[in-house]
C-alpha cells in the first residue's frame, strides 16, 4: 500500500503579524503575515512564492481549542477577511484562532498578472480560447500559471500549518473551499482535526460539468425570487403574482439593454388571467405556460438582431439578478432595483474591480488546469449562440465549458487528488441546502460519499451556510467543532437578515 504524502520538511518560519493589506477589507482586529512556500511543490527546493495568511485570534485565550483554517470558495474567492465579514457563532470566535490562507495567484499571494485580453472572434473562441488565456497570464511569471491548482494550494496550507507550529488544524471550506479542504484532508489526514464541508462540490464534475449543472437551478431560483417579491407586494408594489413581477423586471432589463431577456417567465397563475378570459382560464394558462420559454427566446433573438447595440447582458439588473439568485439576503436589492428604489453605483470601486478581475482570471486558469471532464463538441453551436449572439448569462457559462470552448488549446496540467476519507480521526461534517443552485443538493452527495461525511440538510436554498444567523445550525457547528460529532441531520432555512427597504452600501454578498 502506498503511503499518503505528508508535508515536506520546510525551514522554520517566523510569522510577523501586522495589519492586512487594505484591499481585502478585513476588520482591524484581523492580522496578517507572509509565509514562503515552494512555487512548485513537486520541486520543494526550487523557487518560492509569498502567501498571505490572516488570523483572527481566539477572543478568549483561556478557552482556546485550536486553529480553524477557512476558505470562502471560488475558485478565486478572496480569503483574507472571510471570518470578519461573517457573523459567525460566538463560540467559534471565542475558542478558535480563525485563520485564512489566501490562495496562490490571488492578490497579496504572488498574484497572477494577466496581460489585457485581446479581442477574439468566435473562431478563436472555438479553437484556442484556453490557450490564449493561459498564454496572456503566463507572460509576467513564465510557468507560474501551471502551478495554480487545488493540490498546490492545499500543500500551501500544509506549509502554513507548520509555520503556525500546530500538529493538527481544523478546516472550514465553503463551495470550492469544500474541494480544497477535502484535498488537504486526503493528503494530510494525520494533520487534520475537524473538517466542515459547507455546500460541497461534486468532484466528478471538475470542471467542464460544474457550471452546466448549475443552469437549471439558477433559472428555478430566479422564479422563486419573483414569487418571494410577489408575496411582498405591500412593500415593493410590483405585482401579486410571480408573472406580474417578471413583467416589471423584464421591462426594466429591456430599458437598460434595449432587448428583453431570454429567461422564460414563471408559470402564469389564475391572477394573471385577463378578466375577459376567466371563462377559459384553464386553456389560457396552459397556452401561456406551454409557450413561455420559446416566446422569451424568440422575442429576445428578434430584438437582438434588429436593435443596434441591443444585448441583454448590458443590463446591470440582469447581472445582479443572476448574482443574487443563490442568496436570499440579496433578493430585496433586486426588488428595489426593479422598483427604482435602488440604483447601480455610478462608478465601481476600483478595489472591487481589481478583486473581481483577479478572481475571474484565477478561476478560468484553475478550471482548465484541472479539468477532467471530456468536452462535448456537439454543444459548440449552442455555446456560440448563447455566448456570442444573444449573451444569455444563464445558459452561456455552462455551455462555454461543457462544449470545450473555454479550455480549447489548454489541456489539463494535472490530475486532481482523488478525494477519500482514509485515516481521518474525526468524521467530516457536510452542510447542504435544498435548492442551492450553485452546488445542487443531488450533486453534492458524491462528495458526501467520498468523504463519508455526516450530512446536515438545510432549507432555504441559499449557497454557503456559515454566518447566516441560523441558531440551530450554528449550535450544531459548534457542537461538532467541540466534540467531533453532532446528531443533527436537518435544520430549517436561515432568516433573511438584510433590510427589505434599505439598499446595501456595498455589493450584494460574499463570494462563496
BATOR-644282 format. One line per field, with one value per residue (C-alpha): residue in three letters; x, y, z. Coordinates in nm, 3 decimals. Example, Ala and Ser with C-alpha at 12.3 -4.5 7.8 and 13.67 -1.06 7.14 Angstrom:
# residues 2
resn (ala ser)
x (1.230 1.367)
y (-0.450 -0.106)
z (0.780 0.714)
END
This chain:
# residues 512
resn (unk unk unk unk unk unk unk unk unk unk unk unk unk unk unk unk unk unk unk unk unk unk unk unk unk unk unk unk unk unk unk unk unk unk unk unk unk unk unk unk unk unk unk unk unk unk unk unk unk unk unk unk unk unk unk unk unk unk unk unk unk unk unk unk unk unk unk unk unk unk unk unk unk unk unk unk unk unk unk unk unk unk unk unk unk unk unk unk unk unk unk unk unk unk unk unk unk unk unk unk unk unk unk unk unk unk unk unk unk unk unk unk unk unk unk unk unk unk unk unk unk unk unk unk unk unk unk unk unk unk unk unk unk unk unk unk unk unk unk unk unk unk unk unk unk unk unk unk unk unk unk unk unk unk unk unk unk unk unk unk unk unk unk unk unk unk unk unk unk unk unk unk unk unk unk unk unk unk unk unk unk unk unk unk unk unk unk unk unk unk unk unk unk unk unk unk unk unk unk unk unk unk unk unk unk unk unk unk unk unk unk unk unk unk unk unk unk unk unk unk unk unk unk unk unk unk unk unk unk unk unk unk unk unk unk unk unk unk unk unk unk unk unk unk unk unk unk unk unk unk unk unk unk unk unk unk unk unk unk unk unk unk unk unk unk unk unk unk unk unk unk unk unk unk unk unk unk unk unk unk unk unk unk unk unk unk unk unk unk unk unk unk unk unk unk unk unk unk unk unk unk unk unk unk unk unk unk unk unk unk unk unk unk unk unk unk unk unk unk unk unk unk unk unk unk unk unk unk unk unk unk unk unk unk unk unk unk unk unk unk unk unk unk unk unk unk unk unk unk unk unk unk unk unk unk unk unk unk unk unk unk unk unk unk unk unk unk unk unk unk unk unk unk unk unk unk unk unk unk unk unk unk unk unk unk unk unk unk unk unk unk unk unk unk unk unk unk unk unk unk unk unk unk unk unk unk unk unk unk unk unk unk unk unk unk unk unk unk unk unk unk unk unk unk unk unk unk unk unk unk unk unk unk unk unk unk unk unk unk unk unk unk unk unk unk unk unk unk unk unk unk unk unk unk unk unk unk unk unk unk unk unk unk unk unk unk unk unk unk unk unk unk unk unk unk unk unk unk unk unk unk unk unk unk unk unk unk unk unk unk unk unk unk unk unk unk unk unk unk unk unk unk unk unk unk unk unk unk unk unk unk unk)
x (0.000 0.138 0.180 -0.007 0.222 0.285 0.409 0.759 1.012 1.049 1.271 1.116 0.942 0.865 0.524 0.535 0.170 0.069 -0.212 -0.365 -0.349 -0.640 -0.773 -0.904 -1.147 -1.055 -1.159 -0.887 -0.853 -0.755 -0.377 -0.177 0.160 0.353 0.466 0.704 0.606 0.759 0.634 0.611 0.561 0.696 1.024 1.035 1.392 1.315 1.191 0.941 0.636 0.475 0.141 -0.060 -0.215 -0.476 -0.563 -0.848 -0.714 -0.943 -1.132 -1.094 -0.740 -0.816 -1.076 -0.887 -0.937 -0.725 -0.682 -0.960 -0.850 -1.117 -1.168 -1.471 -1.490 -1.441 -1.201 -1.064 -1.254 -1.059 -1.000 -0.821 -1.124 -1.370 -1.409 -1.450 -1.703 -1.948 -2.148 -2.000 -2.117 -1.977 -1.819 -1.618 -1.496 -1.410 -1.249 -1.057 -0.791 -0.966 -0.710 -0.744 -0.475 -0.504 -0.476 -0.175 -0.237 -0.473 -0.394 -0.128 -0.029 0.210 -0.083 -0.121 -0.085 -0.256 -0.193 -0.504 -0.730 -0.729 -1.050 -1.112 -1.385 -1.592 -1.336 -1.058 -1.305 -1.367 -1.010 -0.785 -0.963 -0.796 -0.453 -0.480 -0.591 -0.314 -0.051 -0.154 -0.147 0.193 0.392 0.491 0.597 0.658 0.547 0.361 0.008 0.066 0.116 -0.229 -0.401 -0.609 -0.340 -0.070 -0.300 -0.371 0.002 0.045 -0.194 0.031 0.328 0.119 0.023 0.390 0.461 0.178 0.350 0.050 0.025 -0.335 -0.573 -0.948 -1.082 -1.391 -1.444 -1.736 -1.828 -1.497 -1.342 -1.502 -1.299 -0.982 -1.019 -1.111 -0.793 -0.590 -0.756 -0.685 -0.318 -0.264 -0.509 -0.274 -0.268 -0.646 -0.872 -1.232 -1.339 -1.653 -1.767 -2.023 -2.206 -1.994 -1.894 -1.931 -1.566 -1.675 -1.785 -1.448 -1.460 -1.640 -1.952 -1.986 -2.129 -2.374 -2.506 -2.595 -2.801 -3.142 -3.116 -3.037 -3.343 -3.569 -3.418 -3.497 -3.858 -3.860 -3.722 -4.009 -4.257 -4.092 -4.121 -4.485 -4.562 -4.438 -4.640 -4.731 -4.362 -4.247 -4.574 -4.451 -4.747 -4.910 -4.803 -4.457 -4.551 -4.655 -4.318 -4.138 -4.306 -4.189 -3.840 -3.832 -3.936 -3.653 -3.399 -3.520 -3.499 -3.134 -3.018 -3.251 -3.380 -3.599 -3.432 -3.433 -3.510 -3.857 -4.131 -4.251 -4.577 -4.888 -5.144 -5.518 -5.446 -5.272 -5.575 -5.734 -6.088 -6.244 -6.086 -6.178 -6.427 -6.143 -5.881 -5.752 -5.688 -5.534 -5.291 -5.195 -5.119 -4.923 -4.714 -4.652 -4.502 -4.324 -3.970 -3.989 -4.159 -3.893 -3.609 -3.773 -3.854 -3.500 -3.346 -3.553 -3.481 -3.109 -3.099 -3.285 -3.187 -2.844 -2.623 -2.905 -2.770 -2.934 -2.601 -2.572 -2.843 -2.694 -3.026 -2.998 -2.645 -2.748 -3.043 -2.823 -2.566 -2.839 -3.012 -2.819 -2.857 -3.200 -3.040 -2.978 -3.337 -3.458 -3.197 -3.330 -3.683 -3.567 -3.380 -3.691 -3.899 -3.648 -3.570 -3.203 -2.957 -2.632 -2.319 -2.223 -1.857 -1.746 -1.499 -1.158 -1.050 -1.362 -1.287 -0.931 -1.055 -1.321 -1.085 -0.827 -1.098 -1.218 -0.868 -0.773 -1.095 -1.050 -0.692 -0.767 -1.072 -0.863 -0.553 -0.756 -1.036 -1.107 -1.445 -1.431 -1.564 -1.891 -1.817 -2.177 -2.262 -2.049 -2.337 -2.543 -2.245 -2.180 -2.546 -2.561 -2.221 -2.169 -2.515 -2.768 -2.541 -2.764 -2.596 -2.784 -2.702 -2.368 -2.129 -2.232 -2.226 -1.890 -1.721 -1.938 -1.866 -1.491 -1.460 -1.342 -1.034 -0.966 -0.592 -0.522 -0.535 -0.519 -0.175 -0.257 -0.497 -0.677 -0.625 -0.883 -1.076 -1.113 -1.155 -0.866 -0.709 -0.920 -0.966 -1.295 -1.581 -1.624 -1.937 -2.112 -2.380 -2.604 -2.906 -3.201 -3.249 -2.899 -2.834 -2.458 -2.388 -2.700 -2.801 -2.800 -2.456 -2.314 -2.388 -2.094 -1.856 -2.054 -1.998 -1.631 -1.552 -1.803 -1.928 -2.217 -2.478 -2.692 -2.968 -3.072 -3.384 -3.397 -3.171 -2.901 -2.542 -2.295 -2.436 -2.170 -2.268 -2.638 -2.756 -2.931 -2.926 -2.997 -2.720 -2.479 -2.527 -2.464 -2.144 -2.012 -2.108 -1.918 -1.612 -1.605 -1.681 -1.623 -1.984 -2.342 -2.670 -2.834 -2.934 -3.181 -3.235 -3.479 -3.388 -3.199 -3.375 -3.335 -3.138 -3.094 -3.314 -3.620 -3.629 -3.277 -3.024 -2.687 -2.397 -2.167 -2.202 -2.472 -2.292 -1.981 -1.807 -1.866)
y (0.000 0.341 0.583 0.908 1.206 1.419 1.774 1.844 1.946 2.322 2.571 2.714 3.042 3.325 3.480 3.857 3.956 4.304 4.492 4.325 4.496 4.738 4.598 4.287 4.485 4.279 4.415 4.598 4.310 4.071 4.041 3.922 3.761 3.625 3.265 3.144 2.823 2.634 2.770 2.407 2.155 1.886 2.077 2.179 2.309 2.535 2.896 3.017 3.243 3.451 3.353 3.590 3.440 3.619 3.540 3.642 3.531 3.345 3.606 3.409 3.264 3.071 2.866 2.832 2.489 2.514 2.662 2.665 2.742 2.861 2.918 3.107 2.936 3.034 2.911 3.260 3.388 3.635 3.464 3.725 3.884 3.595 3.540 3.908 3.956 3.700 3.697 3.365 3.187 3.340 3.013 2.989 3.342 3.279 2.935 2.909 3.106 3.172 3.160 3.211 3.121 3.345 3.103 3.138 3.357 3.592 3.945 3.950 3.588 3.628 3.728 3.610 3.908 3.868 4.087 4.265 4.034 4.097 4.096 3.746 3.626 3.309 3.102 3.181 3.108 2.761 2.650 2.849 3.042 2.844 2.865 3.241 3.295 3.077 3.250 3.605 3.516 3.344 3.632 3.806 3.488 3.213 2.875 3.011 2.962 2.586 2.571 2.719 2.400 2.285 2.039 2.305 2.534 2.250 2.191 2.565 2.520 2.237 2.474 2.734 2.471 2.408 2.780 2.813 2.548 2.319 1.946 1.945 2.205 2.211 2.317 2.502 2.509 2.679 2.573 2.532 2.551 2.214 2.066 2.240 2.131 1.774 1.770 1.880 1.615 1.348 1.448 1.507 1.303 1.297 1.677 1.716 1.761 1.869 1.909 2.106 2.097 2.373 2.349 2.070 2.042 1.722 1.623 1.414 1.729 1.906 2.122 2.113 1.977 2.208 2.521 2.329 2.152 2.493 2.625 2.470 2.561 2.924 2.956 2.796 3.017 3.337 3.223 3.162 3.512 3.651 3.460 3.595 3.951 3.895 3.780 4.121 4.337 4.554 4.654 4.662 4.715 4.507 4.272 3.992 3.704 3.590 3.661 4.016 4.076 3.915 4.153 4.456 4.301 4.222 4.576 4.713 4.480 4.590 4.956 4.909 4.687 4.757 4.399 4.175 3.892 3.538 3.386 3.231 3.380 3.190 2.997 3.211 3.184 3.248 3.607 3.663 3.574 3.884 3.943 3.881 3.534 3.400 3.160 2.984 3.033 2.677 2.695 3.041 2.931 2.618 2.813 3.086 2.842 2.600 2.869 3.080 2.959 2.962 3.302 3.462 3.325 3.426 3.779 3.824 3.694 3.918 4.225 4.141 4.122 4.445 4.677 4.836 4.756 4.566 4.291 4.163 4.125 4.506 4.520 4.561 4.444 4.115 4.062 4.149 3.910 3.615 3.707 3.741 3.413 3.190 3.431 3.533 3.823 3.978 3.938 4.265 4.454 4.303 4.406 4.759 4.779 4.675 4.928 5.208 5.242 5.145 5.237 5.078 5.264 5.542 5.444 5.095 5.077 5.022 4.783 4.572 4.571 4.450 4.173 4.053 4.067 3.864 3.616 3.566 3.519 3.274 3.079 3.038 2.918 2.664 2.526 2.449 2.339 2.071 1.981 1.607 1.605 1.543 1.820 1.778 1.938 1.895 2.170 2.423 2.565 2.623 2.779 3.013 3.117 3.177 3.345 3.537 3.610 3.662 3.682 3.460 3.490 3.188 2.942 3.081 2.982 2.616 2.573 2.751 2.489 2.190 2.237 2.255 2.611 2.758 2.539 2.496 2.463 2.446 2.082 1.995 2.015 1.790 1.527 1.642 1.442 1.163 1.256 0.996 0.962 0.742 0.790 1.084 1.063 1.256 1.210 1.520 1.730 1.834 2.103 2.126 2.341 2.206 2.418 2.568 2.643 2.681 2.339 2.133 1.901 1.581 1.652 1.728 1.375 1.249 1.437 1.315 0.953 1.002 1.173 0.964 1.284 1.335 1.535 1.823 1.929 2.295 2.455 2.778 2.710 2.961 2.893 2.881 2.846 2.996 3.328 3.320 3.365 3.027 2.927 2.551 2.518 2.740 2.521 2.207 2.352 2.448 2.108 1.937 2.157 2.092 1.720 1.591 1.488 1.612 1.421 1.699 1.597 1.868 2.235 2.497 2.773 3.070 3.404 3.684 3.941 4.204 4.511 4.477 4.851 4.997 4.923 4.788 5.029 4.787 4.473 4.214 3.944 3.750 3.548 3.182)
z (0.000 -0.096 0.193 0.168 0.111 0.416 0.445 0.321 0.580 0.544 0.721 1.034 0.956 1.191 1.140 1.184 1.233 1.129 0.951 0.648 0.307 0.290 -0.038 0.141 0.361 0.669 1.008 1.206 1.454 1.174 1.148 0.850 0.793 0.497 0.454 0.187 0.006 -0.287 -0.617 -0.730 -0.451 -0.682 -0.655 -0.286 -0.306 -0.603 -0.618 -0.361 -0.364 -0.090 0.061 0.282 0.595 0.805 1.166 1.392 1.730 1.970 2.169 2.494 2.504 2.823 2.632 2.306 2.147 1.834 1.487 1.225 0.868 0.626 0.255 0.114 -0.227 -0.587 -0.705 -0.674 -0.371 -0.159 0.177 0.386 0.550 0.536 0.910 0.994 0.711 0.851 1.178 1.290 1.608 1.928 2.040 1.717 1.768 2.134 2.116 1.789 1.609 1.280 1.002 0.627 0.375 0.069 -0.227 -0.451 -0.753 -0.570 -0.461 -0.188 -0.256 -0.551 -0.772 -1.126 -1.358 -1.694 -1.995 -2.129 -2.325 -2.697 -2.899 -3.034 -3.267 -3.245 -3.438 -3.190 -2.912 -3.052 -3.111 -2.880 -2.602 -2.324 -2.484 -2.539 -2.179 -2.037 -2.250 -2.159 -1.789 -1.811 -1.954 -1.631 -1.445 -1.701 -1.573 -1.272 -1.407 -1.432 -1.055 -0.988 -0.878 -0.585 -0.479 -0.466 -0.270 -0.025 0.013 0.079 0.371 0.491 0.500 0.685 0.944 1.015 1.036 1.289 1.498 1.539 1.475 1.351 1.215 1.171 0.832 0.707 0.331 0.156 -0.200 -0.388 -0.043 0.034 -0.252 -0.134 0.228 0.129 -0.078 0.224 0.442 0.180 0.158 0.528 0.737 1.037 1.038 1.008 1.309 1.233 0.869 0.774 0.411 0.353 0.018 -0.124 -0.491 -0.693 -0.762 -1.061 -1.248 -1.223 -1.419 -1.756 -1.589 -1.289 -1.450 -1.669 -1.359 -1.214 -1.506 -1.429 -1.061 -1.135 -1.357 -1.095 -0.830 -1.018 -1.047 -0.671 -0.625 -0.832 -0.615 -0.299 -0.429 -0.526 -0.172 -0.055 -0.292 0.009 0.024 -0.338 -0.533 -0.827 -0.860 -0.666 -0.890 -1.000 -1.362 -1.278 -1.109 -1.403 -1.646 -1.447 -1.425 -1.797 -1.886 -1.671 -1.834 -2.177 -2.074 -1.970 -2.256 -2.547 -2.565 -2.346 -2.152 -2.290 -1.948 -1.958 -1.746 -1.437 -1.476 -1.503 -1.224 -1.205 -1.101 -1.433 -1.647 -1.807 -1.677 -2.016 -2.039 -1.695 -1.852 -2.035 -1.766 -1.788 -2.160 -2.128 -1.857 -2.046 -2.361 -2.186 -1.983 -2.267 -2.490 -2.224 -2.288 -2.668 -2.669 -2.445 -2.656 -2.984 -2.870 -2.740 -3.064 -3.289 -3.076 -3.063 -3.443 -3.510 -3.221 -3.283 -2.984 -2.815 -2.591 -2.275 -2.093 -2.098 -1.831 -1.485 -1.337 -1.527 -1.391 -1.036 -1.062 -1.151 -0.888 -0.625 -0.702 -0.456 -0.163 -0.032 0.154 -0.188 -0.310 -0.152 -0.354 -0.677 -0.579 -0.501 -0.831 -1.025 -0.834 -0.895 -0.523 -0.564 -0.834 -0.953 -0.840 -1.079 -1.051 -0.944 -0.656 -0.820 -0.545 -0.601 -0.974 -0.904 -0.675 -0.919 -1.218 -1.026 -0.923 -1.279 -1.415 -1.142 -1.184 -1.558 -1.512 -1.241 -1.422 -1.729 -1.535 -1.355 -1.595 -1.609 -1.786 -2.164 -2.385 -2.576 -2.915 -3.029 -2.778 -2.968 -3.179 -2.865 -2.693 -2.986 -2.987 -2.610 -2.576 -2.899 -3.036 -2.756 -2.447 -2.235 -1.896 -1.762 -2.043 -2.165 -1.880 -1.869 -2.246 -2.275 -2.058 -2.146 -2.518 -2.453 -2.586 -2.254 -2.230 -2.603 -2.656 -2.281 -2.173 -1.804 -1.646 -1.351 -1.226 -0.911 -0.595 -0.565 -0.252 0.021 0.392 0.490 0.827 0.946 1.323 1.311 1.065 0.843 0.870 0.548 0.520 0.211 0.134 -0.061 -0.371 -0.375 -0.745 -0.704 -0.553 -0.630 -0.349 -0.552 -0.695 -0.351 -0.231 -0.438 -0.209 0.091 -0.015 -0.098 0.232 0.433 0.596 0.834 0.643 0.769 0.527 0.542 0.399 0.203 -0.095 -0.003 -0.104 0.185 0.536 0.760 0.911 0.823 1.184 1.184 1.556 1.513 1.255 1.448 1.755 1.551 1.401 1.744 1.887 1.608 1.649 2.024 2.029 1.677 1.633 1.621 1.595 1.393 1.040 0.936 1.020 0.887 0.647 0.792 0.831 0.582 0.778 0.507 0.517 0.295 0.220 0.254 -0.023 0.098 0.088 -0.093 -0.313 -0.278 -0.086 -0.002 -0.269 -0.187)
END
